[in-house]
Amino acid sequence: MSVHSWTSWRTEGSRLKSTAIACANQGLIKYWGKTDEALRVPSNGSISVCLAALTTRTTVEFSEAIAHDSLVLNQRPSNDPRVFKHLDRIRALAGSKMRARVVSENGFPPGVGFASSASGFAALTVSGVAAAGLAMPLPELSRLARLGSGSASRSIPGGFAELLAGDDLHSVAVRLAGPDDLDFRTLAVGVGESPKKVGSSEGMRITTATSPFFATRLEYLVGALDRMRAALRARNGTEVARLAEVDTLNMHATMLTSDPPLVYWSGATLDVIRAVLALREAGTQAYFSIDAGENVFVNCRQQDVTAVRERLGGLASVSSVIESAPGGPARLVEDHLF
Ligand code: PMV
């Protein structure tokens, strides 16, 4: 069902329930820094690829019979205030006071250490908006997802998407290429399960306030975004992967030069980086990409997946390798009208 037909679901005063699935995404030109923290307006435009193998499935049910908002995350009760705040945003838009029951499951193995806030907030936005009976065009849906988690906005259109910089209303995600447009595969390489010590919101605050390289990064990003858009237009997956590695090192340079320093890498992260460099020296076009954590994405062409996987699987510090094709948009999978 398309988002445009959601109006037809509105049933005043009744109980509505919807389920949505959304993919996680990998920053290719990464987002690190905000100009408005409360509204999560990013300092820079960013480009990502959705990951078909890393998904979250979320059901939201609004009902007058529900006394309190509740959340069950991966079969465990949770009190994540960001989720309840997001429900408040949806209620405000719908002019509703109904409380909600939210059940969310990650479709990737727990503990592999890949962040689920992008897939989680994209799935929550789509299911919540549908359950509230709201009609919302895609840009608004992606803006709403951004208020929950910046990177979640890019999981709404799916494929290769750009979250535009700009003010609150204009910072929305648009699709630059579809999931099947490029020869592009990602290996999500898990090396650690421990939660990061400095979350991304606090990390961004520290970097923007203290890194002497942050202003230089913003200047570099103008050209970096242009080069990434051009590589996507040319359907050149290897160039996309190469530019994502360049941007990884640029972003982590601002993190490493923050005060206090933000060192998201572990020894195992460096093992994977070295293995990727060795693969390249031996002629395999594989490139690493790292968000705010110790785990690593390795991007390559489909024909090279087996060779890359064998090399990485042989590292003692690697605990899991999940292969992913580019993923599609966030979508409703079920709707229940009571
Ligand atoms: O997921 P968020 O909104 O807290 O932002 C994290 C941003 C990075 O993952 C570090 C980079 C990116 O562009 O995804």
Boltz pocket constraint, residues with backbone or C-beta under 6 A from the ligand:
constraints:
  - pocket:
      binder: B
      contacts: [[A, 25], [A, 26], [A, 27], [A, 28], [A, 29], [A, 30], [A, 31], [A, 32], [A, 46], [A, 47], [A, 48], [A, 117], [A, 118], [A, 149], [A, 150], [A, 151], [A, 152], [A, 200], [A, 201], [A, 290], [A, 291], [A, 292]]
      max_distance: 6.0
